Amino acid sequence: LRSLPTQITQGFHYKCIFTKSSLESVNPFIFQSYYFDRDDVALKNFAKYFLHQSHEEREHAEKLMKLQNQRGGRIFLQDVKKPDRDDWENGLTAMECALHLEKNVNQSLLELHKLATEKNDPHLCDFIETHYLDEQVKAIKELGDHVTNLRKMGAPKYGMAEYLFDKHTLGECHS
């Protein structure tokens, strides 16, 4: 079934098709969540934290796809790459991977914002600024703080550090 040409495209440049980075960011968080939920890992607040992150990222991806449809764009699905690892080893490694991922998503959003600016698309610029950039900066700061605190506590060398971080830091976040 061939789709008909859109009747509603206005000021939406075809090069501003959204990247798949938002969709890719959903997967690692859900995998991390269920890794920490395993009986041999049993860090329930790490699991809750990453599950919450996966929901946030899914909402971000849905907002982008909705905007794209509203503006007459087309969503072209691509294969979403599986995470580089299946075993997150410890909380510090998982937080470092999450931080790296959030930085990559932020960079993709900045590049999309730059492209929207170059293509004179103030609507997309405003949308990215309103819904994403500030949240990304806050998420990067939060993850950076978590990485710093885990390192200061001696993780991953001292397993008690992750247990205490799970109980007192992440437990307070989701109480």
N, C-alpha and C positions, 0 to 999 in steps of 0.2 A: 504494500500500500504506500503510494507516494504521497508525501505531504504537500499541501498547497502552499504557495508563497504567502508569507505573512502580510497582513494588512495594517499592522499596528506599529511597525518599526519606525521610530522617529529619533534621530540623534544617537542611535545605538550602532556603533561601528563593529563590524564583524570580527575585528581583531580583539575586541574586548570580551570575547567568549571566555568565560571563567575557567580557570585552571582546575585540575582535579586535586590540587593540594588540600583543599578543604575536605574532600571525601577521603583522601588518604589518611588524614589526621584522625578520623573517627576510629578506624580499625585498631591502631596500636593501643589506644586507651582502653578499649573494651577487652583486648587480649591481656593487657596489664591487670585490669580489674580481676579477671577470672584467674590469672596466675596467683595473685595474692589471696584469692578466696580458696585456693586448694588446701586440702587437709595437711599437707606437708609444709606449707608456708604459713598459713593461718594468721595473716595480718589484716584483720577485717576493715580497719580504717584506711589502709592503703587501697584495699579493694573498693571501698565506698568512694574514695577520692577519685580514683581513675574511672569508675563508672560514671560519676558526676561529670568528669571531663569529657567522656565519650558522648554524653547527652548534650553537653554544650556544643561540642564540635558538630554533632549531627544537626542541631538547630541552626548553626552557622551555614552549613552546607545547604540546608533546606531553604533558608532565606535567600541565598544566592541563586538557587535554581528557580525559586518563585519570582524573583526580580527579573531573571533572564526571560522567563515565560511572559511576564507582564509587559516586557519591553519588546517582544517579538523576536527574541533570540531563540536559538535552538540548543537543546541539551544533547551533546554527543557523548554517550557513555564510553568509557575506556576501561580497560582492565585496571583494577586497583591492586597495586603491589602488596604482597604480604610483608609484614614487618621483617626486619633483618634477623630477628631472633625470636625463638619460641620460649626460651627460658630467661627470665629477667634477672636471675641470680640473686638480687637483693634490692632493697628499696632505693639505695643510692643510685645504682645503675639505672633503675627504672625512671627515677626523677631526672637523671642526666639525659636519658633518651627523650623523655617528654619535653625537657627544656630545649633540646636540639630541634625537635619537631615543631614546637611553638615558634622558634626563631625562623625556621624555614617557611612556615605558614605566614608569619609576619612579613618576611621578605617577598613572598608571592603577592601578598596584598599591597605592599608598597609598589611593586612593579605594575600591578593592575591599576593602581591609583595613578601612577605616572603615565601609563598608556591612555587612561581615560582623560587625563589632563591634556596630553598631546593631541587626542582626537576630539577635543572640545566637548566632553561629555560631563557637564556639571552635575547631572543627576546621579551618575555612577560615583563620581568623586564624593558627593555628599553622602551617599549610601554607605560607602566604605568608611568614611570618616565617622559617621554616626553609629554604625553598627559593629565595627570591627577594630579599628586601629587602637582605640583606648583600651578595649578589652584585651587585645593581644599584649599590649605593654604591661597591663596589670598581671596577666597570666605569666608572662616571662619573669616579672619581678617576683611573684609568688614562688614559682618553681626555682628560681635562682636562690631565694631565701631558704627553701627546703633543702636544696643541695648543700648550701653553706652550713646549715645547722646539722645535717646528717654527718658531714665531714668533721665538724667541730666535736661532735659526739663520739667520733671514732668509727663510724660505719665505713665499710662493711666489716672491718676487722673485729669489732665488738658487737656481737649479735644483740646484746641488750640495748644498744643504741637504737636499733631499728624498732625493737619492741616498745621502748619508751617514747620514741618519736610517733609511732603508730597510736599509742594510747593517749599521750598528752597533747601532741601538736595536731595530728590529723583527727583525733577523737574530739577535740574542742571545735574544730572547723565544722563538723557535721552533727553537732549535738542539737 
